[in-house]
Amino acid sequence: MKDVNSSETNDEAKPMGSCFRSMDKSELEALAISGIREHRRLIVADEAVYEEWTRASADSSVSSAVLETLQQEYAARQKKSEAQQEELSHIIDALGYIPEVPLDGDE
């Protein structure tokens, strides 16, 4: 017998993946490149919030409310990054390869 939650997850993933599979390769590649660039931006922003949170944690003059806010922001950013990465994974799966995307300074 299948777990209801796991079948719901599979049903939700199929439409997203199948919608990307109906796109042509040039559209998918453009989406993948855009998604990779967005993922890189999210990582940099997430790291900045994490570093601020760890610096604030080491500073005894920072209030617990500020620490909690930073922690909540970091957790929210991680959820957003996870969702974006999952969508990017579906795009790359449909494309069939990971396109080369130069670093921002290398363009």
C-alpha positions in Angstrom: 0.0 0.0 0.0 1.3 3.4 -1.0 1.7 6.3 1.4 -0.8 9.0 0.5 1.7 11.8 1.0 4.4 10.2 -1.2 1.9 9.7 -4.0 0.7 13.3 -3.7 4.3 14.5 -4.0 4.9 12.3 -7.1 1.6 13.6 -8.7 2.7 17.2 -8.0 6.1 16.7 -9.6 4.9 15.0 -12.8 2.9 18.0 -14.1 5.9 20.4 -13.6 8.3 18.1 -15.2 6.0 17.3 -18.1 5.3 21.0 -18.7 9.0 21.5 -19.2 9.3 18.5 -21.5 6.8 20.0 -23.9 9.1 23.0 -24.5 11.7 23.1 -27.2 15.4 22.9 -26.3 16.3 26.5 -26.9 13.5 27.6 -24.5 14.7 25.1 -21.9 18.3 26.1 -22.2 17.4 29.8 -21.7 15.3 28.8 -18.6 18.1 26.7 -17.3 20.7 29.4 -17.7 18.4 31.9 -16.1 17.7 29.5 -13.3 21.4 28.8 -12.7 22.1 32.5 -12.5 19.3 33.0 -10.1 20.5 30.1 -8.0 24.0 31.7 -7.8 22.5 35.0 -6.7 20.4 33.2 -4.0 23.5 31.5 -2.7 25.4 34.7 -2.4 22.5 36.5 -0.6 21.9 33.4 1.7 25.6 33.4 2.6 25.5 37.1 3.5 22.5 36.6 5.8 24.1 33.6 7.4 27.4 35.5 8.0 25.4 38.4 9.5 23.5 35.9 11.7 26.7 34.2 12.9 28.4 37.6 13.6 25.4 38.8 15.5 25.3 35.5 17.5 28.8 36.1 18.7 28.0 39.7 19.7 26.5 39.8 23.2 25.1 43.3 22.6 22.8 42.1 19.9 19.3 41.5 21.2 17.6 38.0 21.0 14.9 39.6 18.9 17.4 40.6 16.2 19.0 37.1 16.3 15.6 35.5 16.0 14.8 37.7 13.0 18.0 36.9 11.3 17.5 33.2 11.9 14.0 33.3 10.5 15.2 35.2 7.5 17.9 32.7 6.9 15.4 29.8 7.2 13.0 31.4 4.8 15.8 32.0 2.3 16.7 28.3 2.5 13.2 27.3 1.7 13.1 29.6 -1.2 16.4 28.3 -2.5 15.2 24.7 -2.1 12.1 25.4 -4.1 14.1 27.2 -6.8 16.6 24.4 -7.0 13.9 21.8 -7.3 12.4 23.7 -10.3 15.8 24.1 -11.8 16.3 20.3 -11.5 13.1 19.7 -13.4 14.2 22.1 -16.2 17.7 20.5 -16.4 16.1 17.0 -16.4 13.9 18.0 -19.3 16.8 19.6 -21.1 19.0 16.6 -20.7 22.2 18.4 -19.8 23.5 21.3 -17.7 24.4 24.2 -19.9 27.6 26.1 -19.4 27.0 29.4 -17.7 29.9 31.7 -17.2 30.4 33.5 -13.9 29.0 37.0 -14.0 32.5 38.6 -14.4 33.4 36.2 -17.3 30.6 37.2 -19.7 
